[in-house]
Amino acid sequence: MPRPHSFLRHACATLGYRAAKAMRDASPGFASFQASPTSRTPLEILAHMGDLMDWALGMAAEGKSQWRDSGPLPWAQEVQRFHAGLDAFDRLLASGEELLWSPEVLFQGPIADALQHVGQLTFLRRLAGEPMKGESYARAEIVVGRVGTDQTPANVEFD
């Protein structure tokens, strides 16, 4: 019998794994890279991802769908804020407490949005001249509850 919220917890672990890879070893100048005059910088995207985790937690724990736009902190602090928010959301899911919004809505809103932004960060790394290897994510060691920057190295990467 699946544990309550098991799919969402796996989605959080997947998000943590992919985000850690997209952020790992970024050069100091990457945070301010801008692909075009109207595009967000990686730092702005990352701050938005932290806001998404705040939104997810507020929806799930308090029943509130209140959006807060945070001004970006320095890159390392935003990396920490994102992973801390993801960890808080995952701990709520692990507790088995009743969610005040459905798991489907929590996935389709903040989690899926954050996954999309991880893809943007990866793409921007490549545009900024910081190529990252592709990976067979189906073979990645995704561990429920592991949502921080300390992730298992990739099993199958390719150019």
N, C-alpha and C positions, 0 to 999 in steps of 0.2 A: 504494500500500500504506500503510495507516494506521501511524503511528509507535506504538511501545509506549506504553500509558497515555494515549493522546490524548484519549479520552473523559473520563477523570478530570481531566486538565489543563484541559479546557474547563469541566468542572464547577467546578473551583477558580477559574478566571477569572470564571465567572458568579457564584459566591459572593462573590468579592472585589468585583465591580462592585456587586452588590445591597447588600452589607453597607456599602460606602463610602457609598452613597446614603442608607441608613437612619441612619447615624451622623453624616453631614455636617451641620454647622451646628446641632447639637442645643444647646438652651439649657443653661446651667450647672445648672439645677434638674431637667432631664430625667432625669439619672442616678438620682435618688432618687424619681422618680414611682412611686406604687404605686396600681394600679387597684383593688385590694381588699386587705383585711388579710392574705389568704393568698397573694397573687400575688407573684412575684418582681419586683424593681425592674429597670429597664433595665440598671443596672450589674451586678446579679447575673446577668442573662441574658448579658451581654457577657463576664463572667468565665467563665461556663460555656462559651461559644463558644471562648474561648481554651483551655480545658481539652479541648474536643473536638479542637482542632488538635494539641495535645500527644498525645492518645490516637491520632489518626490516624497521626502520625509514629512513635510507638512500635510500633503494630501493623505498619505497612509496613516499617520499617527494622530493627526488633529482634524482631518476631514476638510482642511482648508486648501483651496486652489488659489493661493495668493502668490503672485509673481513679484520677485525682487530682483532688480538689475543692480548688481554690485559693480563698483569700479574696480578695475584690475589691480591686483597686488603684484609684486615682483614674481617672476616665473616660478621659482622654487616654492614660494608660499602658495601660489595657485595650484601647483601640482599637489602639495600637501592638503590643501583645502578640498580639492576634488576627491582625492582618495579618502580623506576623513569623512566627507559627506556620504560617499558610497559605502564606507564601512558602517556608518550610523544607520543607513537604510538597510543594509544587509543584516545588521544585528537585530533590527526591528523584525525583519522577516524571519530570522532564526528563532525569535522568541515565541513565535506561534500566535502572537496577539492578533486579534481581528483587525483587518485592514479596513479603513474607513472609505476607501475607494477600491474598486475592483482590481484584481491583479492584471486583467486585460488592459484597463485604462492606464494603470501605472506603467505597463510595458509600452503601450502605443504612444504615450506622451513622453515623460522624461527619459526613460531608458532608451527607447529607440532613437530619440533625438540626440542623446549623448553618443550613441554608437555612430550615428551619422557624422557627428563632429569629430570623432576619432578618425574617421576616414578623411575628413578635411585636413586634419593635422598631418596625417601621413602624406597626403597629396602635396601639402604645402612644404613639408620637409624635402620632398623630391624637387619641387620648383625652386626652393632656396639653395639647391646644390648639396643637400644632405641626404643622398639616397639611402633608402632603407630596403632591406631584403624583403621580398614577399614570403609568405609562410602558408603552409597547409594548416589552417586553423582547425580543421577537423581532426588533426593529429596532435594538436597542442594539449599540454597538460593543464586543463582548466580545473581548478579545485574549488568547490563550493566553500565559501568563507574566506578565500584568499582574494582580496580585492585591492590590496595595496601595491606599492611599487616593487616589492620583493616577489618576483614571479620566477617560475621555472624557465630556464633557457629554452629557446625554440627547439623542437624536435626535428622539423623538416622545413628548412628555409631554402629559397632559390632566388636567382637574379632575375 
